[in-house]
Amino acid sequence: MKNVNHFFEHKKILTLILVSAFLWSSIRIFNTDQTLISYDGISTLFNFLWSVFYLDVTPEFLVICLKAVVQTILYAFGGLSLAIIIAIPIGILSSGTCIHNKYVNNTVVTTLRFVLACTRSIHELIWALLLVSIIGLSPMVAVLALAIPYVGILGRIFAEQLRDVPQQPIRLLLSNGASYTKAVMYGRIPLAMPNIISYIFYRLECGIRSAAIMSFIGIQGIGYQIHLSLLDLRFGQVWTGLICLTILVVVVDAWSSIVRKALTS
């Protein structure tokens, strides 16, 4: 009973902190000398919304959008694939389930979790800016800028999924003479795989949106075309690019649903 009361007491304190932070941020936003909307902001917003009825569907611009969509997909797949390759061994080791020696296991887990936290704490756009200054404006920048933080995110998820699988099958494998490594390979990984694949597809959707954001540093893609059209105030083209991006995410979501159902059926 004491533990329950202690839990709710902490919950009340956390709720109070969150509400206070929300109120403080709201006051800071509205208590400013600057106007929330610029002088011609309303008319610009109206023109943007009205332009949805005047989409640019000329063959020339649709071809540009199609090429940009393909580039965005390649960046997302490239970054996610590289992240998966690196995150799988790191996630297995940082799960703390495959090394029997307690002291070695704790050292490895602590070190790798620190590395994963460092990589995912920096946004992919920041990584892109850093990489541009090192290797120049190249498509590889987009791939690496997506891969580095996704290694931290996927590695953490892989570790948690491997740790949270039912323990009874693992104990059965160990009691029958299987090593810790074999218990991970033939027990933990197959049990955790459906959830891991489901999350990978979710990350692919995020990767597509993140690849579109790379336009702000000059990386070509659908986001780059949206950015150019927005600078020229060609809102019809902006809507066309946004619809292409939305369709791309919807298709990936439908594909992921089919794969998840196939794995769980």
One Martini backbone bead per residue (centre of mass of N, CA, C, O) as a GRO file, in nm:
protein
  265
    1MET     BB    1   0.057   0.063  -0.020
    2LYS     BB    2   0.299   0.251  -0.001
    3ASN     BB    3   0.387   0.222  -0.300
    4VAL     BB    4   0.130   0.339  -0.422
    5ASN     BB    5   0.142   0.618  -0.286
    6HIS     BB    6   0.422   0.687  -0.398
    7PHE     BB    7   0.344   0.682  -0.697
    8PHE     BB    8   0.116   0.902  -0.687
    9GLU     BB    9   0.298   1.126  -0.580
   10HIS     BB   10   0.487   1.136  -0.826
   11LYS     BB   11   0.261   1.186  -1.033
   12LYS     BB   12   0.173   1.464  -0.921
   13ILE     BB   13   0.444   1.606  -0.956
   14LEU     BB   14   0.470   1.564  -1.262
   15THR     BB   15   0.206   1.706  -1.339
   16LEU     BB   16   0.282   1.983  -1.217
   17ILE     BB   17   0.530   2.031  -1.395
   18LEU     BB   18   0.389   2.016  -1.673
   19VAL     BB   19   0.179   2.239  -1.625
   20SER     BB   20   0.382   2.464  -1.560
   21ALA     BB   21   0.535   2.452  -1.830
   22PHE     BB   22   0.290   2.519  -2.007
   23LEU     BB   23   0.216   2.793  -1.881
   24TRP     BB   24   0.490   2.932  -1.919
   25SER     BB   25   0.507   2.902  -2.230
   26SER     BB   26   0.243   3.053  -2.292
   27ILE     BB   27   0.323   3.324  -2.167
   28ARG     BB   28   0.583   3.368  -2.341
   29ILE     BB   29   0.440   3.377  -2.616
   30PHE     BB   30   0.223   3.619  -2.551
   31ASN     BB   31   0.461   3.781  -2.391
   32THR     BB   32   0.518   3.988  -2.655
   33ASP     BB   33   0.615   4.229  -2.898
   34GLN     BB   34   0.550   4.029  -3.102
   35THR     BB   35   0.376   3.913  -3.353
   36LEU     BB   36   0.225   3.618  -3.449
   37ILE     BB   37   0.135   3.779  -3.708
   38SER     BB   38   0.186   3.903  -3.988
   39TYR     BB   39   0.068   4.141  -4.191
   40ASP     BB   40   0.031   3.912  -4.450
   41GLY     BB   41  -0.050   3.627  -4.332
   42ILE     BB   42  -0.351   3.580  -4.398
   43SER     BB   43  -0.331   3.606  -4.707
   44THR     BB   44  -0.121   3.381  -4.744
   45LEU     BB   45  -0.290   3.155  -4.623
   46PHE     BB   46  -0.524   3.178  -4.821
   47ASN     BB   47  -0.361   3.128  -5.079
   48PHE     BB   48  -0.259   2.849  -4.997
   49LEU     BB   49  -0.538   2.710  -4.957
   50TRP     BB   50  -0.655   2.783  -5.244
   51SER     BB   51  -0.425   2.625  -5.413
   52VAL     BB   52  -0.551   2.334  -5.399
   53PHE     BB   53  -0.725   2.404  -5.674
   54TYR     BB   54  -0.414   2.462  -5.820
   55LEU     BB   55  -0.258   2.233  -5.929
   56ASP     BB   56   0.052   2.112  -6.043
   57VAL     BB   57   0.001   1.885  -6.338
   58THR     BB   58   0.232   1.895  -6.507
   59PRO     BB   59   0.450   1.691  -6.659
   60GLU     BB   60   0.710   1.834  -6.571
   61PHE     BB   61   0.651   1.845  -6.260
   62LEU     BB   62   0.589   1.541  -6.216
   63VAL     BB   63   0.870   1.445  -6.293
   64ILE     BB   64   1.017   1.596  -6.071
   65CYS     BB   65   0.864   1.460  -5.835
   66LEU     BB   66   0.940   1.167  -5.901
   67LYS     BB   67   1.245   1.201  -5.870
   68ALA     BB   68   1.230   1.311  -5.577
   69VAL     BB   69   1.098   1.059  -5.453
   70VAL     BB   70   1.321   0.861  -5.522
   71GLN     BB   71   1.543   1.005  -5.362
   72THR     BB   72   1.403   0.986  -5.087
   73ILE     BB   73   1.391   0.678  -5.074
   74LEU     BB   74   1.696   0.626  -5.093
   75TYR     BB   75   1.774   0.774  -4.836
   76ALA     BB   76   1.596   0.613  -4.639
   77PHE     BB   77   1.701   0.327  -4.707
   78GLY     BB   78   2.001   0.379  -4.667
   79GLY     BB   79   1.994   0.480  -4.371
   80LEU     BB   80   1.837   0.237  -4.249
   81SER     BB   81   2.021   0.005  -4.339
   82LEU     BB   82   2.276   0.104  -4.195
   83ALA     BB   83   2.150   0.113  -3.913
   84ILE     BB   84   2.077  -0.188  -3.888
   85ILE     BB   85   2.359  -0.312  -3.919
   86ILE     BB   86   2.468  -0.163  -3.659
   87ALA     BB   87   2.229  -0.212  -3.441
   88ILE     BB   88   2.219  -0.515  -3.397
   89PRO     BB   89   2.483  -0.572  -3.235
   90ILE     BB   90   2.442  -0.344  -3.029
   91GLY     BB   91   2.165  -0.438  -2.921
   92ILE     BB   92   2.253  -0.715  -2.821
   93LEU     BB   93   2.477  -0.617  -2.624
   94SER     BB   94   2.288  -0.393  -2.470
   95SER     BB   95   2.080  -0.605  -2.342
   96GLY     BB   96   2.232  -0.824  -2.150
   97THR     BB   97   2.193  -1.150  -2.285
   98CYS     BB   98   2.503  -1.268  -2.401
   99ILE     BB   99   2.664  -1.217  -2.130
  100HIS     BB  100   2.769  -1.389  -1.848
  101ASN     BB  101   2.953  -1.189  -1.743
  102LYS     BB  102   2.883  -0.939  -1.529
  103TYR     BB  103   3.112  -0.722  -1.565
  104VAL     BB  104   3.128  -0.722  -1.871
  105ASN     BB  105   2.832  -0.665  -1.924
  106ASN     BB  106   2.811  -0.388  -1.776
  107THR     BB  107   3.027  -0.245  -1.944
  108VAL     BB  108   2.902  -0.282  -2.224
  109VAL     BB  109   2.622  -0.162  -2.169
  110THR     BB  110   2.709   0.120  -2.072
  111THR     BB  111   2.871   0.204  -2.323
  112LEU     BB  112   2.652   0.157  -2.547
  113ARG     BB  113   2.431   0.338  -2.426
  114PHE     BB  114   2.594   0.596  -2.448
  115VAL     BB  115   2.629   0.591  -2.754
  116LEU     BB  116   2.326   0.585  -2.826
  117ALA     BB  117   2.255   0.851  -2.683
  118CYS     BB  118   2.440   1.036  -2.851
  119THR     BB  119   2.324   0.978  -3.140
  120ARG     BB  120   2.004   1.045  -3.066
  121SER     BB  121   2.036   1.349  -2.944
  122ILE     BB  122   2.089   1.423  -3.244
  123HIS     BB  123   1.980   1.564  -3.506
  124GLU     BB  124   1.985   1.505  -3.845
  125LEU     BB  125   2.034   1.804  -3.926
  126ILE     BB  126   2.291   1.840  -3.762
  127TRP     BB  127   2.450   1.614  -3.895
  128ALA     BB  128   2.436   1.737  -4.179
  129LEU     BB  129   2.593   1.998  -4.118
  130LEU     BB  130   2.851   1.854  -4.026
  131LEU     BB  131   2.898   1.681  -4.289
  132VAL     BB  132   2.922   1.913  -4.492
  133SER     BB  133   3.191   2.027  -4.360
  134ILE     BB  134   3.349   1.753  -4.438
  135ILE     BB  135   3.218   1.628  -4.740
  136GLY     BB  136   2.995   1.788  -4.840
  137LEU     BB  137   2.760   1.812  -5.098
  138SER     BB  138   2.600   1.499  -5.053
  139PRO     BB  139   2.412   1.215  -5.053
  140MET     BB  140   2.570   1.088  -4.812
  141VAL     BB  141   2.472   1.285  -4.600
  142ALA     BB  142   2.181   1.181  -4.579
  143VAL     BB  143   2.247   0.891  -4.498
  144LEU     BB  144   2.423   0.953  -4.243
  145ALA     BB  145   2.221   1.146  -4.096
  146LEU     BB  146   2.018   0.906  -4.057
  147ALA     BB  147   2.192   0.671  -3.938
  148ILE     BB  148   2.308   0.776  -3.670
  149PRO     BB  149   2.039   0.820  -3.500
  150TYR     BB  150   1.915   0.535  -3.576
  151VAL     BB  151   2.110   0.367  -3.418
  152GLY     BB  152   2.019   0.467  -3.138
  153ILE     BB  153   1.718   0.390  -3.166
  154LEU     BB  154   1.735   0.091  -3.260
  155GLY     BB  155   1.926  -0.016  -3.043
  156ARG     BB  156   1.731   0.037  -2.809
  157ILE     BB  157   1.493  -0.132  -2.914
  158PHE     BB  158   1.635  -0.401  -2.945
  159ALA     BB  159   1.713  -0.430  -2.648
  160GLU     BB  160   1.424  -0.421  -2.528
  161GLN     BB  161   1.301  -0.657  -2.688
  162LEU     BB  162   1.502  -0.875  -2.588
  163ARG     BB  163   1.435  -0.831  -2.278
  164ASP     BB  164   1.094  -0.868  -2.311
  165VAL     BB  165   1.084  -1.150  -2.345
  166PRO     BB  166   0.996  -1.448  -2.276
  167GLN     BB  167   1.160  -1.666  -2.040
  168GLN     BB  168   1.084  -1.965  -2.077
  169PRO     BB  169   1.226  -2.039  -2.349
  170ILE     BB  170   1.510  -1.962  -2.249
  171ARG     BB  171   1.530  -2.163  -2.013
  172LEU     BB  172   1.493  -2.413  -2.188
  173LEU     BB  173   1.750  -2.381  -2.356
  174LEU     BB  174   1.953  -2.371  -2.116
  175SER     BB  175   1.866  -2.651  -1.988
  176ASN     BB  176   1.957  -2.799  -2.279
  177GLY     BB  177   2.262  -2.651  -2.335
  178ALA     BB  178   2.248  -2.372  -2.421
  179SER     BB  179   2.381  -2.094  -2.497
  180TYR     BB  180   2.357  -1.759  -2.483
  181THR     BB  181   2.387  -1.717  -2.786
  182LYS     BB  182   2.171  -1.929  -2.878
  183ALA     BB  183   1.937  -1.804  -2.714
  184VAL     BB  184   1.936  -1.547  -2.884
  185MET     BB  185   1.916  -1.663  -3.178
  186TYR     BB  186   1.665  -1.892  -3.105
  187GLY     BB  187   1.487  -1.701  -2.903
  188ARG     BB  188   1.484  -1.386  -2.885
  189ILE     BB  189   1.480  -1.292  -3.180
  190PRO     BB  190   1.220  -1.439  -3.285
  191LEU     BB  191   1.031  -1.309  -3.066
  192ALA     BB  192   1.114  -0.997  -3.143
  193MET     BB  193   1.078  -0.954  -3.455
  194PRO     BB  194   0.792  -0.834  -3.503
  195ASN     BB  195   0.842  -0.569  -3.341
  196ILE     BB  196   1.095  -0.479  -3.492
  197ILE     BB  197   0.971  -0.458  -3.778
  198SER     BB  198   0.751  -0.258  -3.706
  199TYR     BB  199   0.952  -0.032  -3.620
  200ILE     BB  200   1.109  -0.009  -3.884
  201PHE     BB  201   0.869   0.098  -4.051
  202TYR     BB  202   0.829   0.349  -3.882
  203ARG     BB  203   1.116   0.459  -3.943
  204LEU     BB  204   1.071   0.487  -4.247
  205GLU     BB  205   0.867   0.710  -4.230
  206CYS     BB  206   1.057   0.904  -4.080
  207GLY     BB  207   1.282   0.897  -4.300
  208ILE     BB  208   1.120   1.036  -4.521
  209ARG     BB  209   1.076   1.301  -4.370
  210SER     BB  210   1.377   1.356  -4.310
  211ALA     BB  211   1.469   1.363  -4.608
  212ALA     BB  212   1.298   1.615  -4.674
  213ILE     BB  213   1.454   1.812  -4.474
  214MET     BB  214   1.731   1.823  -4.638
  215SER     BB  215   1.665   2.083  -4.809
  216PHE     BB  216   1.797   2.299  -4.606
  217ILE     BB  217   2.099   2.196  -4.731
  218GLY     BB  218   2.050   2.096  -5.054
  219ILE     BB  219   1.910   1.828  -5.071
  220GLN     BB  220   1.775   1.630  -5.283
  221GLY     BB  221   1.412   1.629  -5.320
  222ILE     BB  222   1.094   1.679  -5.225
  223GLY     BB  223   1.167   1.902  -5.024
  224TYR     BB  224   1.325   2.078  -5.223
  225GLN     BB  225   1.083   2.140  -5.410
  226ILE     BB  226   0.905   2.268  -5.194
  227HIS     BB  227   1.104   2.492  -5.118
  228LEU     BB  228   1.123   2.631  -5.395
  229SER     BB  229   0.817   2.689  -5.428
  230LEU     BB  230   0.791   2.857  -5.167
  231LEU     BB  231   0.990   3.084  -5.246
  232ASP     BB  232   0.803   3.144  -5.520
  233LEU     BB  233   0.493   3.117  -5.441
  234ARG     BB  234   0.408   2.814  -5.550
  235PHE     BB  235   0.144   2.661  -5.417
  236GLY     BB  236   0.065   2.445  -5.621
  237GLN     BB  237   0.339   2.295  -5.600
  238VAL     BB  238   0.335   2.245  -5.300
  239TRP     BB  239   0.085   2.062  -5.297
  240THR     BB  240   0.198   1.848  -5.485
  241GLY     BB  241   0.438   1.770  -5.301
  242LEU     BB  242   0.268   1.697  -5.048
  243ILE     BB  243   0.105   1.471  -5.182
  244CYS     BB  244   0.345   1.294  -5.257
  245LEU     BB  245   0.442   1.254  -4.965
  246THR     BB  246   0.180   1.131  -4.855
  247ILE     BB  247   0.162   0.888  -5.044
  248LEU     BB  248   0.429   0.763  -4.960
  249VAL     BB  249   0.353   0.713  -4.660
  250VAL     BB  250   0.097   0.543  -4.712
  251VAL     BB  251   0.235   0.313  -4.866
  252VAL     BB  252   0.428   0.230  -4.639
  253ASP     BB  253   0.204   0.169  -4.432
  254ALA     BB  254   0.064  -0.054  -4.597
  255TRP     BB  255   0.309  -0.236  -4.625
  256SER     BB  256   0.359  -0.278  -4.320
  257SER     BB  257   0.086  -0.413  -4.260
  258ILE     BB  258   0.127  -0.661  -4.439
  259VAL     BB  259   0.385  -0.766  -4.302
  260ARG     BB  260   0.275  -0.793  -4.012
  261LYS     BB  261   0.050  -0.997  -4.081
  262ALA     BB  262   0.242  -1.216  -4.197
  263LEU     BB  263   0.403  -1.255  -3.921
  264THR     BB  264   0.137  -1.308  -3.723
  265SER     BB  265  -0.017  -1.553  -3.892
   0.00000   0.00000   0.00000
